[in-house]
Amino acid sequence: MTFGDLFERAAALDGDRDEADVRSALDDARGAREAGDSSGDDAVPEPPEPSPARVVADADALAADLLLGGAAREALDALRSHAWTTLVASDPLLDDAEAVIASLSDPDLAADWRAAAEEWREPATQPPGDHPALASAYRGGAMQVVTLDPSLTGPGAAAGLRDRLPVSVREPRAFATVFDPARLYPDAVGGEYPGPDRDPRTMGPVVADGDQHR
């Protein structure tokens, strides 16, 4: 099941959803999970070296990518289009996104999305009680976080986070605007930037002829 297939299935579903619906569903999902106190890893290895090519998409951004498209899809397409970038996510973060998708669409779509996301992401450990996106960034060496959560993207929150860890937190449209693969490539990989090397819908190599975006 490719991301292109998943996007088509999501678009075919009835329902008028927006970012507020995604945020509300995420609040419900996180509240239920935290009440159960079952998430998080007690054994936490040393995090990898931080890199701006390693990015966390919070559960709301992941759900919005699938269900809404728009800025969230544009932001994550930038990562899907480059094999040398890394999506970092803890299991609880994916649990939250899957719960949001199931709540706003259907469990089968959510389960198929989870399988595709598992193939894409690099796992990160999460100590119990930590915020999934911030824990994923710290424990996974990610220097960028994409989220719809205004409590993480506001000026005060951003300044406080920079004092504790080297991370920039942006809403999807801002991330899509500032993410510059050509600038990152020489440090992340080396050499001259060759352009996108992966189809963002199939996650396979770019096909020479034609635009693969759907």
C-alpha positions in Angstrom: 0.0 0.0 0.0 1.6 3.3 -1.1 1.0 6.7 0.2 -0.6 7.6 -3.1 -3.1 4.8 -2.6 -3.8 5.9 1.0 -4.3 9.5 -0.1 -6.8 8.4 -2.7 -8.7 6.3 -0.2 -8.8 9.1 2.3 -10.1 11.6 -0.4 -12.9 9.2 -1.3 -14.3 9.1 2.3 -17.3 11.3 3.1 -16.8 14.0 5.7 -15.8 17.6 6.0 -12.7 17.7 8.3 -10.3 20.5 9.2 -7.2 21.1 11.3 -9.4 21.8 14.4 -11.0 18.3 14.0 -7.5 16.8 13.9 -6.3 18.7 16.9 -9.5 17.8 18.9 -9.1 14.1 18.0 -5.5 14.1 19.0 -6.3 15.7 22.4 -8.8 12.9 23.0 -6.3 10.2 21.8 -3.5 11.5 24.0 -5.8 11.9 27.0 -6.9 8.3 26.7 -3.4 6.9 26.2 -1.9 8.9 29.1 -4.8 7.8 31.4 -3.8 4.2 30.6 -0.1 5.0 31.4 1.1 2.4 29.0 3.3 4.3 26.6 7.0 5.0 26.8 10.3 3.0 27.0 12.1 2.7 30.3 15.4 1.7 28.6 16.6 4.9 26.7 19.8 4.6 24.6 22.0 7.6 23.9 20.4 9.7 21.1 22.2 10.0 17.7 24.0 13.1 16.6 21.4 15.8 15.9 20.9 16.7 12.2 18.5 19.1 10.4 17.9 16.3 7.9 16.2 14.3 10.7 12.6 15.5 11.2 9.7 14.7 13.5 6.1 15.1 12.3 3.8 15.3 15.2 0.7 13.0 15.2 -1.5 15.9 14.1 0.7 16.7 11.1 0.8 13.0 10.1 -3.0 12.7 10.3 -3.5 16.0 8.4 -1.1 14.8 5.7 -3.4 11.8 5.1 -6.8 13.3 5.7 -6.5 16.9 4.7 -3.7 17.3 2.3 -2.7 21.0 1.9 0.2 22.4 3.9 0.8 19.2 5.8 1.1 17.1 2.7 3.4 19.7 1.1 5.6 19.6 4.2 5.9 15.9 4.3 6.2 15.5 0.5 9.5 17.4 1.0 10.7 14.5 3.2 9.2 11.7 1.1 10.9 13.1 -2.0 14.4 12.7 -0.5 15.8 9.4 0.6 18.6 11.0 2.6 16.1 12.7 5.0 14.8 10.8 8.0 11.3 10.9 9.5 11.8 10.1 13.2 8.8 8.9 15.3 8.3 7.0 18.6 5.8 4.2 18.9 3.4 6.4 21.0 3.6 9.1 18.4 2.4 6.7 15.7 -0.2 5.3 18.1 -1.6 8.8 18.5 -1.7 9.4 14.7 -3.3 6.0 14.0 -6.0 6.8 16.7 -6.7 10.2 15.2 -7.0 8.7 11.7 -9.3 5.9 12.9 -11.5 8.4 14.8 -11.9 10.7 11.8 -12.0 8.1 9.0 -12.0 4.3 9.5 -9.9 1.7 11.3 -8.9 -0.1 8.1 -7.4 3.0 6.6 -5.7 3.8 9.9 -4.1 0.4 10.0 -2.9 0.5 6.4 -1.5 4.0 7.0 0.3 2.7 10.1 1.9 -0.1 8.1 3.2 2.5 5.5 4.4 4.8 8.3 6.3 2.0 10.0 8.2 1.4 6.8 9.0 5.1 6.4 10.0 6.2 9.9 13.0 5.6 12.0 12.0 4.6 15.5 12.9 6.6 18.6 12.5 5.6 22.2 10.2 7.6 24.5 10.5 7.7 28.2 7.1 7.4 30.0 5.3 10.8 30.3 7.3 12.6 27.7 5.6 14.5 24.8 5.8 12.2 21.8 7.0 14.8 19.3 9.6 16.4 21.6 10.8 13.0 22.9 11.1 11.7 19.3 13.2 14.8 18.4 15.5 14.6 21.4 15.9 10.8 21.4 16.1 10.5 17.6 18.5 13.4 16.9 15.9 15.4 14.9 16.5 19.1 14.8 13.1 20.0 13.2 9.5 19.3 14.3 6.4 19.8 12.3 3.2 20.2 14.3 -0.2 21.9 14.3 0.0 22.4 18.1 0.0 26.2 18.8 1.4 25.5 22.3 4.6 24.3 20.6 4.9 26.8 17.8 4.2 30.0 19.7 7.2 32.5 20.2 7.4 31.8 23.9 7.4 28.0 23.5 10.0 28.2 20.7 12.3 30.2 22.8 11.9 27.9 25.8 12.6 24.8 23.7 15.8 26.2 22.1 17.1 26.6 25.6 16.8 22.9 26.2 17.4 21.2 22.9 18.6 22.1 19.4 15.2 22.0 17.7 13.0 24.2 15.5 9.3 23.7 15.8 7.1 24.9 12.9 3.6 24.5 11.6 3.5 22.7 8.3 3.2 25.7 6.0 6.2 27.4 7.7 8.3 24.2 7.5 7.5 23.8 3.8 8.6 27.3 3.2 12.0 27.1 5.0 13.0 23.5 4.3 15.7 23.7 1.7 17.1 20.4 0.5 19.7 22.1 -1.7 21.2 23.8 1.3 21.1 20.8 3.5 22.4 18.3 1.0 26.2 19.2 1.1 26.4 18.7 4.8 24.0 15.8 5.1 25.3 13.8 2.2 28.1 15.7 0.5 28.5 17.0 -3.1 26.1 18.9 -5.3 22.4 18.6 -4.7 21.0 16.3 -7.5 17.3 17.1 -6.9 14.6 14.9 -5.5 15.6 11.2 -5.6 12.3 9.5 -4.5 8.7 9.5 -5.6 6.7 11.0 -2.7 3.7 8.8 -3.5 5.4 5.4 -3.9 8.6 6.1 -1.9 10.5 4.5 -4.8 13.1 6.0 -7.1 12.1 9.0 -9.1 10.8 8.1 -12.6 12.5 10.2 -15.2 9.5 11.2 -17.3 6.6 13.0 -15.8 5.6 14.5 -12.5 4.8 11.8 -10.0 2.7 13.9 -7.6 -1.0 13.1 -7.3 
